[in-house]
Amino acid sequence: MKRVAIITSSDSGYRGEREDVSGPVIREIVAANGYQVVSQVILPDELEQLSAAMKDIADQHRADLLLTTGGTGFSSRDSMPEATRAVIEREAPGIPETMRAYSAQYTKRAMLSRAVAGIRKSTLIINLPGSPKAVRECLEFIITELGHGIEIMTGQAHDCARK
């Protein structure tokens, strides 16, 4: 069973002033697709803290997939893409490009997402949007292909032929 960790980036959520509604949506979708949630945390929009958490999960091989939510917009406090870029060793640009293209069918604001994705060691890290509606749209659209990507990344793929 593939393991997933979830990080929500939210100052107000971290302080307990706002309920995390996007993290539970991620948990619901990954569980329905056969993933085991091994970690779920809410952290403040602090680049160093977010990077440290991602490094720990990947370097200790706690999860095959690390999904983040929040912190991908234009606010001066939004630092998830920068935190992710600071830790990944290889980018996976097709994932956020695909999410933005898919979301653009519903809202032109999809173009404002600064989400990134990449690989550190054998952990795939993907920034998802902050809104629960956008999280659901994006994650449900990409989730089936992520399993194959993780199998390739970890050397467990049996058939790499195009489907």
C-alpha positions as CSV (number, residue, x, y, z in Angstrom):
1,M,0.0,0.0,0.0
2,K,1.3,3.4,-1.0
3,R,1.9,5.8,1.9
4,V,0.9,9.5,1.8
5,A,1.7,12.4,4.0
6,I,-0.4,15.6,4.0
7,I,0.8,19.1,4.9
8,T,-1.6,22.0,5.2
9,S,0.0,25.5,5.0
10,S,-2.1,28.0,6.9
11,D,-1.2,30.6,9.6
12,S,-4.7,30.8,10.9
13,G,-5.2,27.0,10.8
14,Y,-1.9,26.5,12.7
15,R,-3.0,29.0,15.4
16,G,-6.4,27.1,15.7
17,E,-8.4,30.1,14.4
18,R,-9.6,28.4,11.3
19,E,-10.6,24.8,10.6
20,D,-8.5,22.9,8.0
21,V,-11.1,21.8,5.4
22,S,-8.7,21.0,2.5
23,G,-6.6,18.4,4.4
24,P,-9.6,16.2,5.1
25,V,-10.6,16.3,1.5
26,I,-7.1,15.0,0.5
27,R,-7.4,12.3,3.2
28,E,-10.8,11.2,1.8
29,I,-9.6,11.0,-1.8
30,V,-6.4,9.2,-1.2
31,A,-8.0,6.7,1.2
32,A,-10.7,6.0,-1.4
33,N,-7.8,5.3,-3.9
34,G,-6.0,2.8,-1.7
35,Y,-3.4,5.0,0.0
36,Q,-2.5,4.9,3.6
37,V,-2.3,8.3,5.3
38,V,0.8,8.1,7.6
39,S,1.0,11.8,8.6
40,Q,-1.3,14.9,8.5
41,V,-0.1,18.3,9.9
42,I,-1.0,21.9,9.7
43,L,2.0,24.3,9.6
44,P,2.3,28.1,9.4
45,D,3.2,29.7,6.1
46,E,6.9,29.7,7.0
47,L,9.3,28.6,4.3
48,E,11.9,27.1,6.6
49,Q,9.3,25.2,8.7
50,L,7.6,23.8,5.5
51,S,10.9,22.8,3.9
52,A,12.1,21.1,7.1
53,A,8.9,19.1,7.4
54,M,9.1,18.0,3.7
55,K,12.8,17.1,4.1
56,D,12.0,15.0,7.2
57,I,9.2,13.1,5.5
58,A,11.2,12.4,2.3
59,D,14.6,11.8,3.9
60,Q,13.2,9.3,6.5
61,H,11.1,7.7,3.7
62,R,8.0,8.2,5.7
63,A,5.8,8.5,2.6
64,D,5.8,7.7,-1.1
65,L,3.6,10.7,-1.8
66,L,3.6,14.1,0.0
67,L,0.6,16.3,-0.8
68,T,0.5,19.9,0.3
69,T,-2.5,22.2,0.4
70,G,-2.4,26.0,0.7
71,G,0.3,28.6,0.3
72,T,0.4,28.6,-3.5
73,G,-1.2,31.9,-4.3
74,F,0.0,35.5,-4.6
75,S,-0.1,36.5,-0.9
76,S,3.2,37.7,0.5
77,R,2.9,34.8,3.1
78,D,2.3,32.1,0.4
79,S,5.6,30.2,0.4
80,M,4.7,26.6,-0.4
81,P,6.2,26.6,-4.0
82,E,9.4,28.1,-2.7
83,A,9.6,25.6,0.2
84,T,9.0,22.8,-2.2
85,R,11.6,24.0,-4.7
86,A,14.1,24.2,-1.9
87,V,13.8,20.5,-1.1
88,I,13.1,18.7,-4.4
89,E,15.9,17.1,-6.4
90,R,14.0,16.8,-9.7
91,E,11.0,18.7,-10.9
92,A,7.8,17.1,-12.2
93,P,6.3,20.1,-14.1
94,G,3.7,18.1,-15.9
95,I,1.7,17.5,-12.7
96,P,1.0,21.2,-11.8
97,E,0.7,22.1,-15.5
98,T,-2.0,19.4,-15.9
99,M,-3.9,20.6,-12.8
100,R,-3.9,24.2,-13.9
101,A,-5.1,23.2,-17.4
102,Y,-7.9,21.1,-16.0
103,S,-8.9,23.7,-13.4
104,A,-8.9,26.4,-16.1
105,Q,-12.0,24.7,-17.5
106,Y,-13.8,25.8,-14.4
107,T,-12.2,29.1,-13.5
108,K,-9.7,31.4,-15.2
109,R,-8.2,32.0,-11.8
110,A,-6.4,28.6,-12.2
111,M,-3.7,30.6,-13.9
112,L,-2.9,32.3,-10.6
113,S,-1.7,29.0,-9.0
114,R,2.0,28.9,-8.4
115,A,1.9,25.1,-7.5
116,V,5.0,23.0,-8.2
117,A,5.7,19.2,-8.0
118,G,8.9,17.2,-7.8
119,I,10.8,14.3,-6.3
120,R,13.1,14.2,-3.3
121,K,14.8,10.8,-2.8
122,S,11.8,8.4,-3.4
123,T,9.0,10.8,-2.3
124,L,6.8,12.6,-4.9
125,I,5.8,16.0,-3.6
126,I,2.8,17.8,-5.1
127,N,1.4,21.3,-4.2
128,L,-2.4,21.3,-4.3
129,P,-4.5,24.4,-4.1
130,G,-5.9,25.7,-0.8
131,S,-9.6,25.6,-1.5
132,P,-11.4,22.3,-0.8
133,K,-13.3,22.6,-4.1
134,A,-10.0,23.1,-6.1
135,V,-8.3,20.3,-4.1
136,R,-11.1,17.9,-5.0
137,E,-11.1,18.9,-8.7
138,C,-7.3,18.6,-9.1
139,L,-6.6,15.5,-6.9
140,E,-9.5,13.5,-8.4
141,F,-8.2,14.3,-11.9
142,I,-4.6,13.2,-11.2
143,I,-4.9,10.5,-8.6
144,T,-5.1,7.5,-10.8
145,E,-1.9,8.3,-12.7
146,L,0.1,9.1,-9.5
147,G,0.2,5.4,-8.6
148,H,2.0,4.6,-11.8
149,G,4.4,7.5,-11.4
150,I,5.2,6.3,-7.8
151,E,5.8,2.8,-9.1
152,I,8.2,4.1,-11.7
153,M,10.0,6.3,-9.2
154,T,10.4,3.4,-6.7
155,G,11.3,0.8,-9.3
156,Q,8.2,-1.2,-8.8
157,A,6.6,-0.6,-12.3
158,H,6.2,-3.8,-14.3
159,D,4.9,-2.3,-17.5
160,C,6.1,1.2,-18.5
161,A,4.3,1.1,-21.8
162,R,1.9,3.9,-22.6
163,K,-1.7,3.1,-21.8
